[in-house]
């Protein structure tokens, strides 16, 4: 089987609007609430699990573990388990993860800047609906 220069088998190009496109699952992983926050936090530096959990307000241990495992499987996060006692595991971004993190972090920062405008729009909508 021949493979295109992008490493994909020949066939239709990925289309996130196609219900069966695998890019939808990737998009879901990087844009989930915890996915965005994990990627953004790891932009700063390498973190241990407990440090990462403290840095990301509100994430449970279970959700952080699931999110890290998903992002590792997708190739965004590198997990470095050191054979010491007590066990030490460090998490960092891969090159692919850094690229994804920069994209979603830009969107996250935009939402911070626009939260007042969104609240005004919500208030206006609610007021119009109540009338």
Chimera marker file (.cmm) of the C-alpha trace (Angstrom):
<marker_set name="trace">
<marker id="1" x="0.000" y="0.000" z="0.000" r="1" g="1" b="0" radius="0.5"/>
<marker id="2" x="1.411" y="3.379" z="-0.923" r="1" g="1" b="0" radius="0.5"/>
<marker id="3" x="1.421" y="6.184" z="1.597" r="1" g="1" b="0" radius="0.5"/>
<marker id="4" x="1.134" y="9.878" z="0.807" r="1" g="1" b="0" radius="0.5"/>
<marker id="5" x="3.863" y="12.312" z="1.775" r="1" g="1" b="0" radius="0.5"/>
<marker id="6" x="1.873" y="13.236" z="4.919" r="1" g="1" b="0" radius="0.5"/>
<marker id="7" x="2.116" y="9.665" z="6.218" r="1" g="1" b="0" radius="0.5"/>
<marker id="8" x="-1.545" y="8.898" z="5.529" r="1" g="1" b="0" radius="0.5"/>
<marker id="9" x="-2.836" y="6.187" z="3.210" r="1" g="1" b="0" radius="0.5"/>
<marker id="10" x="-4.348" y="7.536" z="-0.004" r="1" g="1" b="0" radius="0.5"/>
<marker id="11" x="-7.990" y="8.509" z="0.278" r="1" g="1" b="0" radius="0.5"/>
<marker id="12" x="-10.136" y="11.455" z="1.168" r="1" g="1" b="0" radius="0.5"/>
<marker id="13" x="-8.541" y="14.239" z="3.161" r="1" g="1" b="0" radius="0.5"/>
<marker id="14" x="-9.574" y="14.509" z="6.809" r="1" g="1" b="0" radius="0.5"/>
<marker id="15" x="-12.720" y="16.612" z="7.244" r="1" g="1" b="0" radius="0.5"/>
<marker id="16" x="-13.786" y="17.465" z="10.785" r="1" g="1" b="0" radius="0.5"/>
<marker id="17" x="-17.335" y="18.052" z="9.524" r="1" g="1" b="0" radius="0.5"/>
<marker id="18" x="-17.578" y="14.414" z="8.436" r="1" g="1" b="0" radius="0.5"/>
<marker id="19" x="-19.220" y="12.435" z="11.244" r="1" g="1" b="0" radius="0.5"/>
<marker id="20" x="-16.845" y="9.509" z="10.696" r="1" g="1" b="0" radius="0.5"/>
<marker id="21" x="-13.617" y="11.514" z="10.467" r="1" g="1" b="0" radius="0.5"/>
<marker id="22" x="-11.050" y="10.495" z="13.102" r="1" g="1" b="0" radius="0.5"/>
<marker id="23" x="-10.032" y="14.134" z="13.469" r="1" g="1" b="0" radius="0.5"/>
<marker id="24" x="-13.201" y="14.669" z="15.510" r="1" g="1" b="0" radius="0.5"/>
<marker id="25" x="-11.880" y="12.528" z="18.326" r="1" g="1" b="0" radius="0.5"/>
<marker id="26" x="-8.547" y="14.356" z="18.296" r="1" g="1" b="0" radius="0.5"/>
<marker id="27" x="-10.412" y="17.667" z="18.391" r="1" g="1" b="0" radius="0.5"/>
<marker id="28" x="-12.486" y="16.417" z="21.322" r="1" g="1" b="0" radius="0.5"/>
<marker id="29" x="-9.355" y="15.433" z="23.250" r="1" g="1" b="0" radius="0.5"/>
<marker id="30" x="-7.465" y="18.697" z="22.794" r="1" g="1" b="0" radius="0.5"/>
<marker id="31" x="-10.479" y="20.956" z="23.331" r="1" g="1" b="0" radius="0.5"/>
<marker id="32" x="-12.008" y="19.235" z="26.348" r="1" g="1" b="0" radius="0.5"/>
<marker id="33" x="-11.941" y="21.351" z="29.496" r="1" g="1" b="0" radius="0.5"/>
<marker id="34" x="-9.193" y="19.282" z="31.106" r="1" g="1" b="0" radius="0.5"/>
<marker id="35" x="-7.340" y="18.686" z="27.839" r="1" g="1" b="0" radius="0.5"/>
<marker id="36" x="-6.962" y="22.421" z="27.233" r="1" g="1" b="0" radius="0.5"/>
<marker id="37" x="-5.832" y="23.088" z="30.794" r="1" g="1" b="0" radius="0.5"/>
<marker id="38" x="-3.344" y="20.199" z="30.892" r="1" g="1" b="0" radius="0.5"/>
<marker id="39" x="-1.822" y="21.193" z="27.558" r="1" g="1" b="0" radius="0.5"/>
<marker id="40" x="-1.661" y="24.860" z="28.557" r="1" g="1" b="0" radius="0.5"/>
<marker id="41" x="-0.057" y="24.125" z="31.920" r="1" g="1" b="0" radius="0.5"/>
<marker id="42" x="2.543" y="21.842" z="30.365" r="1" g="1" b="0" radius="0.5"/>
<marker id="43" x="3.528" y="24.692" z="28.028" r="1" g="1" b="0" radius="0.5"/>
<marker id="44" x="5.292" y="26.202" z="31.046" r="1" g="1" b="0" radius="0.5"/>
<marker id="45" x="7.488" y="23.247" z="31.963" r="1" g="1" b="0" radius="0.5"/>
<marker id="46" x="7.605" y="19.580" z="32.932" r="1" g="1" b="0" radius="0.5"/>
<marker id="47" x="5.325" y="18.705" z="35.845" r="1" g="1" b="0" radius="0.5"/>
<marker id="48" x="4.908" y="15.831" z="38.243" r="1" g="1" b="0" radius="0.5"/>
<marker id="49" x="1.363" y="14.504" z="38.602" r="1" g="1" b="0" radius="0.5"/>
<marker id="50" x="0.725" y="16.118" z="41.990" r="1" g="1" b="0" radius="0.5"/>
<marker id="51" x="2.123" y="19.472" z="40.818" r="1" g="1" b="0" radius="0.5"/>
<marker id="52" x="-0.075" y="19.371" z="37.744" r="1" g="1" b="0" radius="0.5"/>
<marker id="53" x="-3.145" y="18.589" z="39.830" r="1" g="1" b="0" radius="0.5"/>
<marker id="54" x="-2.437" y="21.519" z="42.157" r="1" g="1" b="0" radius="0.5"/>
<marker id="55" x="-1.900" y="23.841" z="39.187" r="1" g="1" b="0" radius="0.5"/>
<marker id="56" x="-5.207" y="22.957" z="37.515" r="1" g="1" b="0" radius="0.5"/>
<marker id="57" x="-7.952" y="24.040" z="39.863" r="1" g="1" b="0" radius="0.5"/>
<marker id="58" x="-10.903" y="21.685" z="40.222" r="1" g="1" b="0" radius="0.5"/>
<marker id="59" x="-9.550" y="18.635" z="38.396" r="1" g="1" b="0" radius="0.5"/>
<marker id="60" x="-9.983" y="15.335" z="40.214" r="1" g="1" b="0" radius="0.5"/>
<marker id="61" x="-7.183" y="12.807" z="40.394" r="1" g="1" b="0" radius="0.5"/>
<marker id="62" x="-9.227" y="10.421" z="38.245" r="1" g="1" b="0" radius="0.5"/>
<marker id="63" x="-9.956" y="13.002" z="35.520" r="1" g="1" b="0" radius="0.5"/>
<marker id="64" x="-6.355" y="14.184" z="35.427" r="1" g="1" b="0" radius="0.5"/>
<marker id="65" x="-5.096" y="10.610" z="35.091" r="1" g="1" b="0" radius="0.5"/>
<marker id="66" x="-7.603" y="9.875" z="32.299" r="1" g="1" b="0" radius="0.5"/>
<marker id="67" x="-6.777" y="13.108" z="30.486" r="1" g="1" b="0" radius="0.5"/>
<marker id="68" x="-3.033" y="12.522" z="30.692" r="1" g="1" b="0" radius="0.5"/>
<marker id="69" x="-3.429" y="8.956" z="29.447" r="1" g="1" b="0" radius="0.5"/>
<marker id="70" x="-5.566" y="10.113" z="26.504" r="1" g="1" b="0" radius="0.5"/>
<marker id="71" x="-3.150" y="12.895" z="25.583" r="1" g="1" b="0" radius="0.5"/>
<marker id="72" x="-0.205" y="10.501" z="25.894" r="1" g="1" b="0" radius="0.5"/>
<marker id="73" x="-1.924" y="7.974" z="23.599" r="1" g="1" b="0" radius="0.5"/>
<marker id="74" x="-2.581" y="10.722" z="21.041" r="1" g="1" b="0" radius="0.5"/>
<marker id="75" x="1.099" y="11.685" z="21.073" r="1" g="1" b="0" radius="0.5"/>
<marker id="76" x="0.727" y="15.061" z="22.802" r="1" g="1" b="0" radius="0.5"/>
<marker id="77" x="2.171" y="14.214" z="26.215" r="1" g="1" b="0" radius="0.5"/>
<marker id="78" x="5.329" y="12.339" z="27.172" r="1" g="1" b="0" radius="0.5"/>
<marker id="79" x="5.205" y="10.326" z="30.410" r="1" g="1" b="0" radius="0.5"/>
<marker id="80" x="8.606" y="9.715" z="31.987" r="1" g="1" b="0" radius="0.5"/>
<marker id="81" x="8.399" y="7.167" z="34.813" r="1" g="1" b="0" radius="0.5"/>
<marker id="82" x="11.598" y="7.008" z="36.825" r="1" g="1" b="0" radius="0.5"/>
<marker id="83" x="12.369" y="3.694" z="38.591" r="1" g="1" b="0" radius="0.5"/>
<marker id="84" x="12.878" y="5.169" z="42.057" r="1" g="1" b="0" radius="0.5"/>
<marker id="85" x="11.174" y="4.824" z="45.415" r="1" g="1" b="0" radius="0.5"/>
<marker id="86" x="8.821" y="6.540" z="45.833" r="1" g="1" b="0" radius="0.5"/>
<marker id="87" x="7.877" y="6.408" z="42.161" r="1" g="1" b="0" radius="0.5"/>
<marker id="88" x="8.409" y="9.623" z="40.218" r="1" g="1" b="0" radius="0.5"/>
<marker id="89" x="6.551" y="10.370" z="37.009" r="1" g="1" b="0" radius="0.5"/>
<marker id="90" x="7.146" y="13.529" z="35.009" r="1" g="1" b="0" radius="0.5"/>
<marker id="91" x="4.865" y="14.817" z="32.262" r="1" g="1" b="0" radius="0.5"/>
<marker id="92" x="5.930" y="17.055" z="29.398" r="1" g="1" b="0" radius="0.5"/>
<marker id="93" x="4.741" y="17.998" z="25.942" r="1" g="1" b="0" radius="0.5"/>
<marker id="94" x="5.951" y="16.351" z="22.774" r="1" g="1" b="0" radius="0.5"/>
<marker id="95" x="6.577" y="18.562" z="19.743" r="1" g="1" b="0" radius="0.5"/>
<marker id="96" x="3.065" y="17.728" z="18.533" r="1" g="1" b="0" radius="0.5"/>
<marker id="97" x="1.698" y="18.506" z="21.990" r="1" g="1" b="0" radius="0.5"/>
<marker id="98" x="3.456" y="21.863" z="22.092" r="1" g="1" b="0" radius="0.5"/>
<marker id="99" x="1.903" y="22.804" z="18.757" r="1" g="1" b="0" radius="0.5"/>
<marker id="100" x="-1.578" y="21.783" z="19.948" r="1" g="1" b="0" radius="0.5"/>
<marker id="101" x="-1.080" y="23.525" z="23.309" r="1" g="1" b="0" radius="0.5"/>
<marker id="102" x="-0.126" y="26.808" z="21.651" r="1" g="1" b="0" radius="0.5"/>
<marker id="103" x="-3.305" y="26.676" z="19.552" r="1" g="1" b="0" radius="0.5"/>
<marker id="104" x="-5.729" y="25.916" z="22.385" r="1" g="1" b="0" radius="0.5"/>
<marker id="105" x="-3.973" y="28.267" z="24.795" r="1" g="1" b="0" radius="0.5"/>
<marker id="106" x="-4.501" y="31.140" z="22.358" r="1" g="1" b="0" radius="0.5"/>
<marker id="107" x="-8.231" y="30.331" z="22.390" r="1" g="1" b="0" radius="0.5"/>
<marker id="108" x="-8.257" y="30.082" z="26.195" r="1" g="1" b="0" radius="0.5"/>
<marker id="109" x="-6.574" y="33.491" z="26.529" r="1" g="1" b="0" radius="0.5"/>
<marker id="110" x="-9.065" y="34.950" z="24.050" r="1" g="1" b="0" radius="0.5"/>
<marker id="111" x="-11.952" y="33.694" z="26.229" r="1" g="1" b="0" radius="0.5"/>
<marker id="112" x="-10.380" y="35.388" z="29.259" r="1" g="1" b="0" radius="0.5"/>
<marker id="113" x="-10.242" y="38.684" z="27.364" r="1" g="1" b="0" radius="0.5"/>
<marker id="114" x="-13.820" y="38.367" z="26.089" r="1" g="1" b="0" radius="0.5"/>
<marker id="115" x="-15.615" y="37.086" z="29.191" r="1" g="1" b="0" radius="0.5"/>
<marker id="116" x="-17.118" y="40.533" z="29.958" r="1" g="1" b="0" radius="0.5"/>
<marker id="117" x="-18.483" y="40.871" z="26.409" r="1" g="1" b="0" radius="0.5"/>
<marker id="118" x="-19.961" y="37.376" z="26.630" r="1" g="1" b="0" radius="0.5"/>
<marker id="119" x="-21.593" y="38.193" z="29.960" r="1" g="1" b="0" radius="0.5"/>
<marker id="120" x="-23.117" y="41.364" z="28.489" r="1" g="1" b="0" radius="0.5"/>
<marker id="121" x="-24.479" y="39.331" z="25.577" r="1" g="1" b="0" radius="0.5"/>
<marker id="122" x="-25.951" y="36.768" z="27.983" r="1" g="1" b="0" radius="0.5"/>
<marker id="123" x="-27.572" y="39.487" z="30.094" r="1" g="1" b="0" radius="0.5"/>
<marker id="124" x="-29.079" y="41.122" z="26.982" r="1" g="1" b="0" radius="0.5"/>
<marker id="125" x="-30.353" y="37.757" z="25.725" r="1" g="1" b="0" radius="0.5"/>
<marker id="126" x="-31.880" y="36.862" z="29.099" r="1" g="1" b="0" radius="0.5"/>
<marker id="127" x="-33.500" y="40.295" z="29.408" r="1" g="1" b="0" radius="0.5"/>
<marker id="128" x="-35.008" y="40.044" z="25.899" r="1" g="1" b="0" radius="0.5"/>
<marker id="129" x="-36.353" y="36.547" z="26.612" r="1" g="1" b="0" radius="0.5"/>
<marker id="130" x="-37.900" y="37.665" z="29.904" r="1" g="1" b="0" radius="0.5"/>
<marker id="131" x="-39.807" y="40.518" z="28.237" r="1" g="1" b="0" radius="0.5"/>
<link id1="1" id2="2" r="1" g="1" b="0" radius="0.2"/>
<link id1="2" id2="3" r="1" g="1" b="0" radius="0.2"/>
<link id1="3" id2="4" r="1" g="1" b="0" radius="0.2"/>
<link id1="4" id2="5" r="1" g="1" b="0" radius="0.2"/>
<link id1="5" id2="6" r="1" g="1" b="0" radius="0.2"/>
<link id1="6" id2="7" r="1" g="1" b="0" radius="0.2"/>
<link id1="7" id2="8" r="1" g="1" b="0" radius="0.2"/>
<link id1="8" id2="9" r="1" g="1" b="0" radius="0.2"/>
<link id1="9" id2="10" r="1" g="1" b="0" radius="0.2"/>
<link id1="10" id2="11" r="1" g="1" b="0" radius="0.2"/>
<link id1="11" id2="12" r="1" g="1" b="0" radius="0.2"/>
<link id1="12" id2="13" r="1" g="1" b="0" radius="0.2"/>
<link id1="13" id2="14" r="1" g="1" b="0" radius="0.2"/>
<link id1="14" id2="15" r="1" g="1" b="0" radius="0.2"/>
<link id1="15" id2="16" r="1" g="1" b="0" radius="0.2"/>
<link id1="16" id2="17" r="1" g="1" b="0" radius="0.2"/>
<link id1="17" id2="18" r="1" g="1" b="0" radius="0.2"/>
<link id1="18" id2="19" r="1" g="1" b="0" radius="0.2"/>
<link id1="19" id2="20" r="1" g="1" b="0" radius="0.2"/>
<link id1="20" id2="21" r="1" g="1" b="0" radius="0.2"/>
<link id1="21" id2="22" r="1" g="1" b="0" radius="0.2"/>
<link id1="22" id2="23" r="1" g="1" b="0" radius="0.2"/>
<link id1="23" id2="24" r="1" g="1" b="0" radius="0.2"/>
<link id1="24" id2="25" r="1" g="1" b="0" radius="0.2"/>
<link id1="25" id2="26" r="1" g="1" b="0" radius="0.2"/>
<link id1="26" id2="27" r="1" g="1" b="0" radius="0.2"/>
<link id1="27" id2="28" r="1" g="1" b="0" radius="0.2"/>
<link id1="28" id2="29" r="1" g="1" b="0" radius="0.2"/>
<link id1="29" id2="30" r="1" g="1" b="0" radius="0.2"/>
<link id1="30" id2="31" r="1" g="1" b="0" radius="0.2"/>
<link id1="31" id2="32" r="1" g="1" b="0" radius="0.2"/>
<link id1="32" id2="33" r="1" g="1" b="0" radius="0.2"/>
<link id1="33" id2="34" r="1" g="1" b="0" radius="0.2"/>
<link id1="34" id2="35" r="1" g="1" b="0" radius="0.2"/>
<link id1="35" id2="36" r="1" g="1" b="0" radius="0.2"/>
<link id1="36" id2="37" r="1" g="1" b="0" radius="0.2"/>
<link id1="37" id2="38" r="1" g="1" b="0" radius="0.2"/>
<link id1="38" id2="39" r="1" g="1" b="0" radius="0.2"/>
<link id1="39" id2="40" r="1" g="1" b="0" radius="0.2"/>
<link id1="40" id2="41" r="1" g="1" b="0" radius="0.2"/>
<link id1="41" id2="42" r="1" g="1" b="0" radius="0.2"/>
<link id1="42" id2="43" r="1" g="1" b="0" radius="0.2"/>
<link id1="43" id2="44" r="1" g="1" b="0" radius="0.2"/>
<link id1="44" id2="45" r="1" g="1" b="0" radius="0.2"/>
<link id1="45" id2="46" r="1" g="1" b="0" radius="0.2"/>
<link id1="46" id2="47" r="1" g="1" b="0" radius="0.2"/>
<link id1="47" id2="48" r="1" g="1" b="0" radius="0.2"/>
<link id1="48" id2="49" r="1" g="1" b="0" radius="0.2"/>
<link id1="49" id2="50" r="1" g="1" b="0" radius="0.2"/>
<link id1="50" id2="51" r="1" g="1" b="0" radius="0.2"/>
<link id1="51" id2="52" r="1" g="1" b="0" radius="0.2"/>
<link id1="52" id2="53" r="1" g="1" b="0" radius="0.2"/>
<link id1="53" id2="54" r="1" g="1" b="0" radius="0.2"/>
<link id1="54" id2="55" r="1" g="1" b="0" radius="0.2"/>
<link id1="55" id2="56" r="1" g="1" b="0" radius="0.2"/>
<link id1="56" id2="57" r="1" g="1" b="0" radius="0.2"/>
<link id1="57" id2="58" r="1" g="1" b="0" radius="0.2"/>
<link id1="58" id2="59" r="1" g="1" b="0" radius="0.2"/>
<link id1="59" id2="60" r="1" g="1" b="0" radius="0.2"/>
<link id1="60" id2="61" r="1" g="1" b="0" radius="0.2"/>
<link id1="61" id2="62" r="1" g="1" b="0" radius="0.2"/>
<link id1="62" id2="63" r="1" g="1" b="0" radius="0.2"/>
<link id1="63" id2="64" r="1" g="1" b="0" radius="0.2"/>
<link id1="64" id2="65" r="1" g="1" b="0" radius="0.2"/>
<link id1="65" id2="66" r="1" g="1" b="0" radius="0.2"/>
<link id1="66" id2="67" r="1" g="1" b="0" radius="0.2"/>
<link id1="67" id2="68" r="1" g="1" b="0" radius="0.2"/>
<link id1="68" id2="69" r="1" g="1" b="0" radius="0.2"/>
<link id1="69" id2="70" r="1" g="1" b="0" radius="0.2"/>
<link id1="70" id2="71" r="1" g="1" b="0" radius="0.2"/>
<link id1="71" id2="72" r="1" g="1" b="0" radius="0.2"/>
<link id1="72" id2="73" r="1" g="1" b="0" radius="0.2"/>
<link id1="73" id2="74" r="1" g="1" b="0" radius="0.2"/>
<link id1="74" id2="75" r="1" g="1" b="0" radius="0.2"/>
<link id1="75" id2="76" r="1" g="1" b="0" radius="0.2"/>
<link id1="76" id2="77" r="1" g="1" b="0" radius="0.2"/>
<link id1="77" id2="78" r="1" g="1" b="0" radius="0.2"/>
<link id1="78" id2="79" r="1" g="1" b="0" radius="0.2"/>
<link id1="79" id2="80" r="1" g="1" b="0" radius="0.2"/>
<link id1="80" id2="81" r="1" g="1" b="0" radius="0.2"/>
<link id1="81" id2="82" r="1" g="1" b="0" radius="0.2"/>
<link id1="82" id2="83" r="1" g="1" b="0" radius="0.2"/>
<link id1="83" id2="84" r="1" g="1" b="0" radius="0.2"/>
<link id1="84" id2="85" r="1" g="1" b="0" radius="0.2"/>
<link id1="85" id2="86" r="1" g="1" b="0" radius="0.2"/>
<link id1="86" id2="87" r="1" g="1" b="0" radius="0.2"/>
<link id1="87" id2="88" r="1" g="1" b="0" radius="0.2"/>
<link id1="88" id2="89" r="1" g="1" b="0" radius="0.2"/>
<link id1="89" id2="90" r="1" g="1" b="0" radius="0.2"/>
<link id1="90" id2="91" r="1" g="1" b="0" radius="0.2"/>
<link id1="91" id2="92" r="1" g="1" b="0" radius="0.2"/>
<link id1="92" id2="93" r="1" g="1" b="0" radius="0.2"/>
<link id1="93" id2="94" r="1" g="1" b="0" radius="0.2"/>
<link id1="94" id2="95" r="1" g="1" b="0" radius="0.2"/>
<link id1="95" id2="96" r="1" g="1" b="0" radius="0.2"/>
<link id1="96" id2="97" r="1" g="1" b="0" radius="0.2"/>
<link id1="97" id2="98" r="1" g="1" b="0" radius="0.2"/>
<link id1="98" id2="99" r="1" g="1" b="0" radius="0.2"/>
<link id1="99" id2="100" r="1" g="1" b="0" radius="0.2"/>
<link id1="100" id2="101" r="1" g="1" b="0" radius="0.2"/>
<link id1="101" id2="102" r="1" g="1" b="0" radius="0.2"/>
<link id1="102" id2="103" r="1" g="1" b="0" radius="0.2"/>
<link id1="103" id2="104" r="1" g="1" b="0" radius="0.2"/>
<link id1="104" id2="105" r="1" g="1" b="0" radius="0.2"/>
<link id1="105" id2="106" r="1" g="1" b="0" radius="0.2"/>
<link id1="106" id2="107" r="1" g="1" b="0" radius="0.2"/>
<link id1="107" id2="108" r="1" g="1" b="0" radius="0.2"/>
<link id1="108" id2="109" r="1" g="1" b="0" radius="0.2"/>
<link id1="109" id2="110" r="1" g="1" b="0" radius="0.2"/>
<link id1="110" id2="111" r="1" g="1" b="0" radius="0.2"/>
<link id1="111" id2="112" r="1" g="1" b="0" radius="0.2"/>
<link id1="112" id2="113" r="1" g="1" b="0" radius="0.2"/>
<link id1="113" id2="114" r="1" g="1" b="0" radius="0.2"/>
<link id1="114" id2="115" r="1" g="1" b="0" radius="0.2"/>
<link id1="115" id2="116" r="1" g="1" b="0" radius="0.2"/>
<link id1="116" id2="117" r="1" g="1" b="0" radius="0.2"/>
<link id1="117" id2="118" r="1" g="1" b="0" radius="0.2"/>
<link id1="118" id2="119" r="1" g="1" b="0" radius="0.2"/>
<link id1="119" id2="120" r="1" g="1" b="0" radius="0.2"/>
<link id1="120" id2="121" r="1" g="1" b="0" radius="0.2"/>
<link id1="121" id2="122" r="1" g="1" b="0" radius="0.2"/>
<link id1="122" id2="123" r="1" g="1" b="0" radius="0.2"/>
<link id1="123" id2="124" r="1" g="1" b="0" radius="0.2"/>
<link id1="124" id2="125" r="1" g="1" b="0" radius="0.2"/>
<link id1="125" id2="126" r="1" g="1" b="0" radius="0.2"/>
<link id1="126" id2="127" r="1" g="1" b="0" radius="0.2"/>
<link id1="127" id2="128" r="1" g="1" b="0" radius="0.2"/>
<link id1="128" id2="129" r="1" g="1" b="0" radius="0.2"/>
<link id1="129" id2="130" r="1" g="1" b="0" radius="0.2"/>
<link id1="130" id2="131" r="1" g="1" b="0" radius="0.2"/>
</marker_set>
